[in-house]
Amino acid sequence: MKFKDIILATIGGIGIGMPITIICMVLIGGWNGVIKEFLVWLAASALFGVLSILFKSSRLPLPLITVIHCVGCLIITCGACAIIGYSDSFFSILPAVLPVFIVVYAVIYIVTLLSAKAEAKRINAELNSKN
């Protein structure tokens, strides 16, 4: 078992487990602000994932895809913050969210990019060894 398999299994478990957890929390403890916050961030996370399909299916240049994805994720994040009530409006939360968003987005983007490059290098080495 590889570390990558463990990470993917963990992500899959969270993806399946969190909606079930939210349902159980509502059934056991009733609706409250904590559940609303978890549910909104869970929906935002799902939307981040759907938006990330751009990287796999688009024929656009990578820099353009990155800009579209980044702006879309920022809109989703600010929208979630506004729905939860972190601020009075979408635009008033933007200055508070933007610095944190940029750091988190950059870290995730760099890790993902380096991982993809390492995987491409591994596949190329494997293909070259078969020749």
C-alpha positions as CSV (number, residue, x, y, z in Angstrom):
1,M,0.0,0.0,0.0
2,K,1.4,3.3,-1.1
3,F,1.1,6.6,0.8
4,K,-0.9,8.0,-2.2
5,D,-3.4,5.2,-1.7
6,I,-3.8,6.1,1.9
7,I,-4.4,9.8,1.1
8,L,-6.9,9.0,-1.6
9,A,-8.8,6.6,0.7
10,T,-8.8,9.2,3.4
11,I,-10.2,11.8,1.1
12,G,-12.8,9.3,-0.1
13,G,-13.8,8.5,3.4
14,I,-14.2,12.2,4.3
15,G,-16.2,12.8,1.1
16,I,-18.6,10.0,2.0
17,G,-18.5,10.4,5.8
18,M,-19.2,14.1,6.1
19,P,-22.6,14.2,4.5
20,I,-23.6,11.2,6.6
21,T,-22.2,12.9,9.7
22,I,-24.2,16.1,9.0
23,I,-27.4,14.1,8.6
24,C,-26.7,12.2,11.9
25,M,-25.9,15.5,13.7
26,V,-29.3,17.0,12.5
27,L,-31.2,13.8,13.5
28,I,-29.6,13.6,16.9
29,G,-29.1,17.2,17.9
30,G,-31.4,19.2,15.7
31,W,-30.5,22.0,13.3
32,N,-28.2,24.7,14.7
33,G,-25.5,27.2,13.7
34,V,-22.7,24.7,13.8
35,I,-24.5,22.3,11.5
36,K,-25.3,25.2,9.1
37,E,-21.6,26.2,9.0
38,F,-20.5,22.6,8.4
39,L,-23.1,22.2,5.7
40,V,-22.2,25.4,3.9
41,W,-18.5,24.5,3.9
42,L,-19.3,21.0,2.8
43,A,-21.2,22.4,-0.2
44,A,-18.5,24.9,-0.9
45,S,-15.9,22.0,-0.9
46,A,-18.1,20.1,-3.4
47,L,-18.2,23.1,-5.6
48,F,-14.4,23.5,-5.4
49,G,-14.1,19.9,-6.6
50,V,-16.6,20.4,-9.5
51,L,-14.7,23.6,-10.5
52,S,-11.5,21.7,-10.5
53,I,-12.7,19.5,-13.4
54,L,-11.5,22.4,-15.5
55,F,-7.9,21.2,-15.1
56,K,-8.7,17.8,-16.5
57,S,-11.2,18.5,-19.2
58,S,-10.4,22.0,-20.6
59,R,-8.3,22.7,-23.7
60,L,-7.6,26.2,-22.5
61,P,-4.0,27.1,-21.5
62,L,-3.0,26.3,-18.0
63,P,-2.6,29.9,-16.9
64,L,-6.1,30.8,-18.1
65,I,-7.6,27.7,-16.4
66,T,-5.8,28.7,-13.2
67,V,-7.2,32.2,-13.2
68,I,-10.7,31.0,-13.9
69,H,-10.4,28.3,-11.2
70,C,-8.9,30.8,-8.7
71,V,-11.5,33.4,-9.2
72,G,-14.3,30.8,-9.1
73,C,-12.9,29.4,-5.8
74,L,-12.7,32.9,-4.4
75,I,-16.3,33.6,-5.3
76,I,-17.4,30.3,-3.7
77,T,-15.4,31.1,-0.5
78,C,-16.8,34.6,-0.2
79,G,-20.3,33.4,-0.9
80,A,-20.0,30.7,1.8
81,C,-18.7,33.3,4.3
82,A,-21.6,35.6,3.4
83,I,-24.2,32.8,3.7
84,I,-22.8,31.7,7.1
85,G,-22.9,35.3,8.3
86,Y,-19.2,36.1,8.7
87,S,-20.0,39.5,7.3
88,D,-23.0,41.6,6.1
89,S,-22.2,41.1,2.4
90,F,-20.2,39.3,-0.2
91,F,-17.9,42.3,-0.8
92,S,-17.3,43.3,2.8
93,I,-15.8,39.9,3.5
94,L,-13.5,40.0,0.6
95,P,-10.7,42.1,2.3
96,A,-10.6,39.7,5.2
97,V,-10.7,36.5,3.1
98,L,-8.3,37.5,0.3
99,P,-5.0,37.2,2.1
100,V,-5.8,33.8,3.7
101,F,-7.3,32.6,0.4
102,I,-4.2,33.6,-1.6
103,V,-1.8,31.7,0.7
104,V,-4.0,28.6,0.9
105,Y,-4.6,28.6,-2.8
106,A,-0.9,29.0,-3.6
107,V,0.1,26.2,-1.3
108,I,-2.5,23.8,-2.7
109,Y,-1.7,24.8,-6.3
110,I,2.1,24.3,-5.8
111,V,1.7,21.0,-4.1
112,T,-0.7,19.8,-6.8
113,L,1.5,21.0,-9.6
114,L,4.7,19.4,-8.1
115,S,2.7,16.2,-7.6
116,A,1.6,16.1,-11.2
117,K,5.1,16.8,-12.5
118,A,6.5,14.0,-10.3
119,E,3.8,11.6,-11.6
120,A,4.6,12.6,-15.2
121,K,8.3,12.0,-14.6
122,R,7.5,8.6,-13.1
123,I,5.3,7.6,-16.1
124,N,8.0,8.8,-18.6
125,A,10.7,6.8,-16.8
126,E,8.4,3.7,-16.8
127,L,7.7,4.2,-20.5
128,N,11.4,4.7,-21.3
129,S,12.4,1.6,-19.4
130,K,10.1,-0.5,-21.6
131,N,11.8,0.5,-24.8
